[in-house]
Amino acid sequence: MARHARGFDVDEAQAHLCKVDRKLAAWMDKIGHLQADPRWKKPFDVSDALARAILYQQLSGKAAATIVGRVEAAIGSDKLHADALGRVDDATIRACGVSGNKLLALRDLSARAERGEIPDARGLATMDNDAIVATLVPVRGIGRWTVEMMLMFRLGRPDVLPVDDLGIRKGAQRVDKCVEMLAPKALAERGERWGPFRTYASLYLWRIADFTAAPKPAVKRSQS
């Protein structure tokens, strides 16, 4: 059974994208070389990562981190595992600031983990991207975008393009100087040339969407 490595050669990805897309290459040169994400090499727990993703949804990073810290204290563990979450009742978790919908999502995730329906990191290494998406999106509160973020930032899969992500779409709009953002289907077609390094292209598109040129230094004129 083939295993998928975590991470990829960013130098190879850079060279490929510069070769196949001159418009993107110009932006890449402006932004600078992006390094490999250190999380690609760090061990992680799949259920814990999904639980944190659920808790972070629709909140600022600071607010979500506060709630996660309260949940960790309530369950007496820094890992949001099914067994640890199962040690406390619903009221205790709700008192941490967790919404009703997120509580239901956490309980569904825990139940699926206990039934062995959530692969561990070793199991994910034997699965392709589509298989991972198909396995994890049935979990309440986990959509395709959430799984794509795991594929990119935890597993380091090289060829992921989150076409529904607003930042990705804005970045592509700036690259092509379009009046409107491309629809997800059109963006998927536009991004085919970036394969097999669409993840690296995506990292640039996020930065392009937020890019603001540094102000030019004032020129001293003889009359001033």
C-alpha positions in Angstrom: 0.0 0.0 0.0 1.5 3.3 -1.1 2.2 5.9 1.7 1.9 9.6 1.2 4.9 11.6 2.6 4.1 14.6 4.8 5.4 17.7 3.1 7.0 18.4 -0.3 10.0 20.2 -1.8 9.1 23.9 -1.9 12.1 24.7 -4.2 10.7 22.2 -6.7 7.2 23.7 -6.3 8.6 27.2 -6.8 10.4 26.3 -10.0 7.4 24.5 -11.4 4.9 27.4 -10.7 7.3 29.9 -12.1 7.5 27.8 -15.3 3.8 27.2 -15.9 2.3 30.6 -14.8 4.0 33.9 -15.6 1.4 36.0 -13.9 1.6 34.0 -10.7 5.4 34.0 -11.0 5.5 37.8 -11.0 3.6 37.9 -7.7 5.8 35.1 -6.2 8.9 37.2 -7.0 7.3 40.2 -5.3 6.3 38.3 -2.2 9.5 36.2 -1.9 10.2 32.5 -1.4 7.9 30.7 1.0 9.5 28.1 3.3 8.2 24.6 4.2 5.7 24.6 7.1 7.3 23.1 10.2 4.0 21.5 11.1 4.5 19.0 8.3 7.0 17.2 10.4 5.3 17.4 13.8 3.2 14.5 15.1 -0.5 15.2 15.6 -3.7 13.5 16.7 -6.4 13.5 14.1 -9.4 13.6 16.5 -7.8 16.3 18.6 -7.1 18.4 15.4 -10.7 18.0 14.3 -12.0 18.9 17.7 -10.0 22.1 17.7 -11.1 22.9 14.2 -14.7 22.7 15.4 -14.1 25.0 18.3 -12.3 27.6 16.2 -15.0 27.9 13.6 -16.6 31.4 13.2 -14.5 32.8 16.1 -11.5 35.0 16.3 -8.3 33.2 17.1 -8.1 34.8 20.6 -11.6 34.0 21.5 -11.3 30.4 20.3 -8.0 29.9 22.1 -9.7 31.0 25.4 -12.5 28.5 24.9 -10.1 25.7 24.0 -8.1 26.4 27.2 -11.3 26.2 29.3 -12.3 22.9 27.7 -8.8 21.5 28.3 -9.0 22.5 32.0 -12.5 21.1 32.3 -11.5 17.6 30.9 -8.1 17.6 32.6 -6.2 17.1 29.4 -4.4 19.1 26.7 -5.7 16.6 24.1 -9.3 16.7 23.1 -9.7 13.0 22.8 -13.1 11.1 22.9 -12.3 9.5 26.2 -11.3 12.8 27.8 -14.4 14.7 26.5 -16.5 11.8 27.7 -15.4 12.4 31.3 -17.5 15.6 31.5 -21.2 16.2 30.9 -22.7 18.6 28.4 -23.3 21.4 30.9 -19.7 21.5 31.9 -18.6 21.8 28.2 -21.3 24.4 27.5 -20.0 26.4 30.5 -16.7 26.8 28.8 -18.4 28.9 26.1 -19.0 26.1 23.6 -22.2 26.6 21.6 -24.9 24.0 21.4 -24.1 23.2 17.8 -20.4 22.8 18.5 -21.2 20.6 21.5 -23.2 18.3 19.2 -20.3 18.3 16.7 -17.8 17.3 19.5 -20.1 14.5 20.7 -20.5 13.2 17.1 -16.7 13.3 16.6 -16.2 11.5 19.9 -18.7 8.8 19.1 -17.2 8.2 15.6 -13.7 8.1 17.1 -14.8 5.5 19.7 -16.3 3.4 16.8 -13.0 3.5 15.0 -14.3 5.7 12.1 -11.6 8.4 12.5 -8.3 7.2 11.1 -5.1 8.1 12.9 -2.2 10.0 11.2 -0.7 6.7 10.1 -3.9 5.6 8.6 -4.3 8.9 6.7 -0.8 8.4 5.2 -2.2 5.4 3.2 -5.2 7.4 1.9 -5.4 9.9 -1.1 -6.9 13.3 -0.6 -10.4 12.5 -1.9 -10.6 9.4 0.4 -9.7 11.5 3.4 -12.3 14.1 2.5 -14.9 11.4 2.1 -14.1 9.8 5.4 -14.1 13.0 7.5 -16.8 15.2 6.1 -19.6 13.0 7.5 -18.6 14.2 11.0 -21.0 16.9 12.2 -19.4 20.3 11.9 -16.6 19.2 9.6 -16.8 20.4 6.0 -14.6 20.0 3.0 -12.7 23.3 3.7 -11.8 22.0 7.2 -10.4 18.8 5.8 -8.5 20.7 3.1 -6.8 22.8 5.8 -5.7 19.6 7.5 -4.4 18.2 4.2 -2.4 21.3 3.6 -1.1 22.3 7.0 -1.0 19.1 9.0 -0.3 16.5 6.3 1.6 18.7 3.9 -0.2 17.3 0.9 1.3 19.1 -2.2 -1.8 19.3 -4.5 -4.7 20.9 -2.6 -6.6 24.0 -4.0 -9.5 25.1 -1.7 -11.6 26.7 -4.4 -14.4 27.7 -2.0 -12.0 29.8 0.2 -12.6 33.5 -0.2 -8.9 34.4 0.2 -7.9 32.0 -2.5 -10.5 33.4 -4.8 -9.4 37.0 -4.1 -5.8 36.1 -4.7 -6.6 34.5 -8.0 -8.6 37.6 -9.0 -5.6 39.8 -8.3 -3.3 37.5 -10.2 -5.5 37.7 -13.3 -6.7 41.3 -12.8 -10.3 40.1 -13.1 -13.2 42.4 -12.4 -14.9 39.7 -10.4 -13.7 36.6 -8.5 -13.8 33.3 -10.4 -16.5 30.8 -9.4 -15.1 27.8 -7.6 -15.5 25.6 -10.7 -13.7 28.1 -12.9 -11.0 28.5 -10.3 -10.5 24.7 -10.2 -10.0 24.8 -14.0 -7.7 27.8 -13.8 -5.6 26.0 -11.2 -5.1 22.8 -13.1 -1.8 24.2 -14.5 -0.5 24.5 -11.0 -0.6 20.8 -10.3 1.0 18.9 -8.8 1.8 21.8 -6.5 -1.5 23.5 -6.0 -0.9 23.7 -2.2 2.1 25.9 -2.8 0.1 28.1 -5.2 -2.6 28.4 -2.6 -0.1 29.6 0.0 0.8 32.4 -2.4 -2.8 33.2 -3.3 -3.6 33.9 0.4 -0.7 36.2 0.6 -1.5 37.9 -2.7 -5.1 38.6 -1.5 -3.7 40.4 1.6 -0.7 42.0 -0.1 -0.2 45.7 0.4 2.9 47.3 -1.3 5.2 49.1 1.1 4.9 52.9 0.7 7.6 54.3 -1.5 10.1 56.6 0.4 9.5 60.3 -0.2 11.7 61.8 -2.8 13.5 65.0 -1.7 13.0 67.7 -4.3 15.2 70.7 -4.8 12.3 73.0 -4.2 11.5 71.6 -0.7 
